[in-house]
């Protein structure tokens, strides 16, 4: 086993900077928070039977569907909204995502925050100028907005060390604008004035993101670790159908991604792959993890990415897969990731680990078709 692991490490260490850039772009490449205006359903990115499903017009057809997207840590914003709609308070929402951490309700409010490019404001004014959640999310006395205000305030105080250093104004930190957002958001900030999550007496770095796909990963900061959480009323048994993010209306809960953040699609108008294209990805997996070819040539065919990728026929001559006829539902682990996916192919039954399939998929799938999350499924028509 040690030898096999070493062999895989050797192959993957030879990925070019261009390939690593490609893999990172397909796994990321979009806004990780909801922002001021929630995203709409992207045409043709929905699962079969959904309102935004588009039939590709061929059979069999395969598509990778991701549950949520990076970074899947901290508070899920759509999950918080779903919890608010189910009757949970801001305190309950914060406890669910950040665990048994102290919520201090009388933290000093006279701390000044320096925002890059905008000057200095006091912490409460700063939070009123954060544009990370729609003001329309007022369910249950604006519980989600209140939880977001506490998370934003805590994050800013932790990031700046109580105002000692500055903070950026983009989504790399938190989206900040020059004017107060107003309305229900300002009211939520006022209602939670001085509320800060603290660990060992210091503000806790309260991460949050749009959609975790029904499972949030724990993370550690300042001697506190947040929980690994199946974000449903009944744990993994309630996933995916009872996920709070579905109740919150997330358009990213289960999605087939095929466009870049700017809207480029390399000529693809949906995420569906032909039998031969799915087999091509399995051949890429073969080269990446079992050898027999040049790892540096595993990248998408076509003009969008350039380089010198294997042609479909060249890769098939190495990997041995020429078609895929069916795929079984993915096997999911208790840790919120896809364990394995099993395909019926021209070369027999093949089971591939989720981690390896995601890497091969993102390096070889055409255009911007990609898997954003380690929790995913391969659908078949």
N, C-alpha and C positions, 0 to 999 in steps of 0.2 A: 504493500500500500504506500509506503514512504516513497518508493521509487516512482509510482504512478503520479503521486502528488508533485514530486520534483519535476517530472516530465511535463506536466501541465503548467507548472510555474515557468519552466523554460520557454514553452511555446508562447504563453501570454506575455512574458517579459519582452518579447520581440515585437509587440504591437508598436506601430509607428505613432508619432505624435498626432498625425492626421487621423489615424484610427481611434486613438483615445479621445480626440476632439469630437469625432463622429459619435462614438458611444455616449459621451457626456451630453451631447446635444440632443440625441434621441431620448435619453433617459430624463433630461430636464427640459430646458427650452421653453418654459412658459411661466407666467406669474404664479407664485406659490400661495398667495393669499387672495381673498375674495376681492378686496378693494372696495371702492365706494359704490360701484355698480356691479351687481352679480353677472357673471358670464351667462350667455344664452346657450341653448343646446346647439352644438355645431352640426351643420347638415351632414348626414351620412356617417356619423360617428357612433350611432346608437346600435344596440344589440338587436337581433331579429325580433320583430314584433313591436319595437318601440317607435315612437313618433318620428324619430330622426334616423331610422334605418333606411338604407338604400340598397336595393337588390343589385348586385354587380352584374347579373345577367349570365353567369356561367356556373357550372357545377362540376365537381365539388369546389367549394370556395372555403378558404380558411382566413381567420383574422385573429390577431392578438388583442385581447381586451384587458386593460389595466384597471385594478381597483385602486382608486386614489392615485397619488403621485408624491414625489419627494416633497418635503422631507419626512412626512408622517410622524413628526415628533411634537409633543406638547398638545395644546388645545386645537381640536378640529373646529374651525369656524362654522362650517355647515352642521357639524355634530352638535355644537353649542346651541345653534338655532333650533335644531330638532329637539334637543333636550328642553329648551325653553318652551317650545310648542307642546311638549308633553307635560308641562307643569313644573319643571325644575327651576329653582332659584339660581341666582348668580353664584351664591356660595356653593350650592350643590354642584353646579357645572365646574367651577374651579377645583373643587375637591376631586371630582371624577378624573380630570385630566392631569392635575398636578399632585395628586395624592395627599398624604397627611402633612401638609406644609402649613405653617402659620399664616393666617390672613390678618395682618395688623391693620386696624382701622383708624389709627391716629398717627400715621407716619407724617413727618414734617412736610408741609406744603410750600415752604418758602425756599426750596432748592431751585436754583436756576439751571436751565439746560441750554447748552450752546449747540445750535443746529447748523451744520455746515451750509454756508451760503445764505443763511437766514438770520443770523444773529442769535441773541439770547432771550429766552422767555422763562417765566416760572413754570414749574412742572405741570401745574393744572392747566395753564394756557397751552402748553405743549401738547398735552393729551387731547385737548379740544380741537387741535389742528391735525390730528391723525386721521387719515382716510383709509381705513383698513376693513370696515364692515358697513354694509348698507344701513342707513338710518331707518329704513322701512321695517327692520327686524325688531318689532316692538312686542312680540308675543310675551305673555306672562310678565307684564310690567317691565318690558325691555330687559329681561334677564340676560339674554345673549350679549346685548350691547354693554350692559354693566360688567359682565365677565370680560369682555374685550377691553373695556376701559382699564380694568385692573391689570390685565395682562400687558397692555401697552405701557401703562405707568411703571409697572414692575420691571419690564424689559429695559425701558429707558434709564431708569435709576441704576439698574445693574450694569448696563452697558457703559454708562458714563461714570460709574463709581460715585454716585450721588452728585453728579455735576462737575466732577474733576476734569473729565475730558469731553470732547464733542461727539456728536452722533450724526450720521448721514441722514439725508432726507428721502432716500429711495427705498425700494423694497429690500435692498441689501440690509437695511436696518428696519425702518418703518416708514411708510409713506406719509410725509409731512408736507403741508401746504401753508401758504402765508396767512390765510384767514381761517377763523374758527369755522368748523363744519356746520354748526348750528343744529336746531331742531332736536330730535330725540337723542342724537348723539351727545350734544352738550348737556342735556338733562341727565343722561346716564353718567357722564363724567362728574357732574355736580352731586349726583346721588351716591357716588362712590368716592367722594373727595377724601384723600388721605388713605385710601385702601391700597395696601401693597402686600404682595406675597413676600415673605422673608424667610431666610434660612440662616441660623446662627446670628440673628439680628441684622443681617444685611439683605438688601433687595435681591430677590431671586430672578434669574434670567428666564423669564416666562416665554418660551417659544410657542408659536402657533402657526398654523397653515390652513389652507382652504379645506382640503379633503384627504383623509388618510385611508379611504377605502374600507372603513369599518374596523381598522386595527391601528392603534397608535403605539409607536415604539417608545419605551422609556428612555430617558437620558439623565445624566448626572451633572450637577452643577452645585457648587458651594455646599458640598456634603449632603445634598439631598438628591434622591433618585425618583423620578416620576414613574408611574406604573406602566407596564405593558398592558394594553387594554383592548379587549374586544368591545367596540363601542356600540353595544346593543343593550336592551333591557335584560337579556338573559345570556350574556357571554357568547362564546363561539357557537353555541346551539342556536342562537338567534340570528346568526350571520349567514347570508348577507341580507335576507329579506326584511329583517327588523332593525337594520342599522339606523342609528339616529341621523346619519347623513342623508339617507333617503327621505326621512321625514322632513329634513331641512331643505330638500330640493336640490342637492348638489348635481350639477351637470357633468361632474368629473368622477362620480362614484364608480361607474363601470363604463369605460369609454374606449373606443378604437381610435388611436391617434394616428393621423396621417399628414398633418400639416406642421410647418414650423411656426414659431411664435409670430412671425411677420405675415403668415398666411400662405407661404410658398408650399407647393405640394409636389413639385417635380412631375407635373402632368397626371398625378393620381387624383381621382375624385372620390375615393373611399378607401377604407383600410383593408379591403379583401384581396387575398392572394389566390392564384390558381394552384392546382395540385403540383405543377412543376415548380412554381415559385416557393411553395412550402418545402418541397424536396430540396430545393437549392439551399435553403436555410439549414436543413439537416446536413447537407454536404459541407456547409461552412462549419457547422459544429464538429464534424468529423475531422476537418483539418485543424481546427483550433485545439481540440482536446485529445485527438488520437493520432495526430501527425499525418505524414504522407504528402504534405504539400507546403507551400510557402504561406505562412501566417500573414505576412505583410500584404498579400494580394486578396485577403478576405475583406471586401468592401462592396458597396452596392454597384451593380452594373448601370451604366448610363452616364450622361454628361453632367449631372448635378454635383457629383463628388470628385470627378477626375481620377487621376492615378492610373494604375494598371491592374484593375481587378480581374480575377478569373472570369472567363465567359461561363455561361451556364453549363455548356457541354464540357468544358475543361474541368470544372469543379465536380460535375457528375462522374467523370472518369476517375476521379480520386475517391470521392465519397461513396459512390455506388448507389445512391438513391436517385431514381428518375421520376417517381410520382408518389403522392400520398393519397390514400383512399379514405381514411377516417382518422379521428382522434378521440380519445376518451376524455371525459371531464378531468380537469387537473386535480391532483391530490394536494390538499392544503395542510400545512403544519399548524401546531398550536402556537407557533411563534409569529403568525401573521405573514407567512411567505408561502409561495408555491414550492412544494417539495419535488414534484415530478409531473411530467406529461408523457403520455404514451400514444404513439402513432402506429397506424397500420400503413406499411409502405410497400413499394415494389421489391424491397429487400427484407421483407418480414416485419415483425413487430419490433419497435424501438422505443425504449423508455429513456428519457433524458431528464437530468435534474433541472429544477426550475432556474437555478442560478446560471448554469451553463447555457440553457436554452435562451435566456434573456440576453446574455452576452452575444451569442451567435445571431440571434434575431436582430438585434440593434446594429450589428456590424454588417449584415448582409441584406436585410429587407430593403426593397426598392424605395427610392425617394426618402421621404421623412417618416415613413411608417415605422413605428417603434413602440416599445414597452416602457412605460414610465415608472412602473412599480415592480417590486419583487413579489407582489401578490397579483397574479394574473391568471388568465385562462385563454385557451385557444378555442374559438368557436368554429363550427363547421356548418355550412349550408349544403 
